[in-house]
Amino acid sequence: MANVNQLKSTILVADDHLEILDFIADDLSDQYHVLKACDGNQALAHLDNAAVDLIVSDVMMPGIDGYELCARLKDSMHYSHIPFILLTAKNSLQSKIEGLEYGADAYIEKPFSPTFLQAQISSLLRNRQNVREHYNHSPNSSIQSMALNKSDSAFLEKLNSLILEHITEQSLCVDLLADQMHMSRPTLYRKIKALSDLSPNELINITRLKKAAELLRERNYRIYEISSMVGFSSSSHFIRNFQKQFGISPKEWSEQQRQLS
C-alpha cells in the first residue's frame, strides 16, 4: 500500500516562532505532508532533499529572512515554480507591495485565519493544476502557458527548443536533455514534474504531438509524413498517441482547423 504522504502535496512552512510554526504545521497536516523550518537556511536544506509543492514563510527570520528566501527561489531555475506565501505582522501597503515585488504569490497578514491560509494554499495549488491540465490536453496550448515567472519561462523555452531540435530522433531521451540543461537527471525530473505534472519522457511525447498538431494545421504534409517528422516509429503509433492525448484523431483535428480558418 502506498504511503499516504505520497498522495498529498508537500508544504514547507518556515517560521522562527516555534509555537506559530507548530500551529500552522498541525493545522495543515491533515490535508498535506508538512515540512518545518525555523529559518531560511533550514528551508533551503529541505528543498535540496524533497519535492516541495508550496512554501509558507514568515518574513522576519534570522539569517535568510522571508523576503530573501522568496527572492532567491524565484530567481532559481530549480525552484522558481514553487508557489510562495509570505506571512507578516507588517500591515502597511508598502510592505505588501515589497512582498509582491520579491515574487511572492500571496501575502497574508498576521494574525491570520487558518481557514483563510488553507483557502490560499488550495487556490494556488488548484490553479497550478488547472494550468497543467490545459497544457496537457489542448493541441494549441503553448508550453509557455505553464510559466508563471521569468525563470520558469526561460527554463521552458530552452527545454522546448532542445526537444524540437531533436524531434525527429526516436531515441531522444532524458539524459540528453539533462546534459544540455546543465541539470542532474533527478533535478530535471523534479522540475518538469512540478511544472507540468509530466515525466520528462511524457513531456517529450506531448511536445512531439503538439508539433504534429501545428503541422496538421498548416495542411502541407500527409499524416504519415508528419508522424516521421516528429519522431514516431509509425503513423499508426502516432495516430493512437494523438487520439489518446487530445481526444481527437489527427484527421479530425486537421479538418476542424480547416473549418475554423
Residue, then its C-alpha position, 0 to 999 in steps of 0.5 A: m500500500a502506498n504511503v499516504n504522504q505520497l498522495k498529498s502535496t508537500i508544504l514547507v512552512a518556515d517560521d522562527h516562532l516555534e509555537i506559530l510554526d507548530f500551529i500552522a504545521d498541525d493545522l495543515s497536516d491533515q490535508y498535506h505532508v508538512l515540512k518545518a523550518c525555523d529559518g531560511n537556511q533550514a528551508l533551503a536544506h529541505l528543498d535540496n532533499a524533497a519535492v516541495d509543492l508550496i512554501v509558507s514563510d514568515v518574513m522576519m527570520p534570522g539569517i535568510d529572512g522571508y523576503e530573501l528566501c522568496a527572492r532567491l527561489k524565484d530567481s532559481m531555475h530549480y525552484s522558481h515554480i514553487p508557489f510562495i506565501l509570505l506571512t507578516a505582522k507588517n500591515s502597511l501597503q508598502s510592505k505588501i507591495e515589497g512582498l509582491e515585488y520579491g515574487a511572492d504569490a500571496y501575502i497574508e497578514k498576521p494574525f491570520s485565519p487558518t481557514f483563510l491560509q488553507a483557502q490560499i494554499s488550495s487556490l494556488l495549488r488548484n490553479r497550478q493544476n488547472v494550468r497543467e491540465h490545459y497544457n496537457h490536453s489542448p493541441n494549441s496550448s503553448i508550453q509557455s502557458m505553464a510559466l508563471n515567472k521569468s525563470d520558469s519561462a526561460f527554463l521552458e523555452k530552452l527545454n522546448s527548443l532542445i526537444l524540437e531540435h531533436i524531434t525527429e530522433q526516436s531515441l531522444c531521451v532524458d539524459l540528453l536533455a539533462d546534459q544540455m540543461h546543465m541539470s542532474r537527471p533527478t533535478l530535471y525530473r523534479k522540475i518538469k514534474a512540478l511544472s507540468d505534472l509530466s515525466p520528462n519522457e511524457l513531456i517529450n511525447i506531448t511536445r512531439l504531438k503538439k508539433a504534429a498538431e501545428l503541422l496538421r494545421e498548416r495542411n502541407y504534409r500527409i499524416y504519415e509524413i508528419s508522424s516521421m517528422v516528429g519522431f514516431s516509429s509509425s503513423s499508426h503509433f502516432i495516430r493512437n498517441f494523438q487520439k489518446q492525448f487530445g481526444i481527437s484523431p489527427k484527421e479530425w483535428s486537421e479538418q476542424q482547423r480547416q473549418l475554423s480558418 
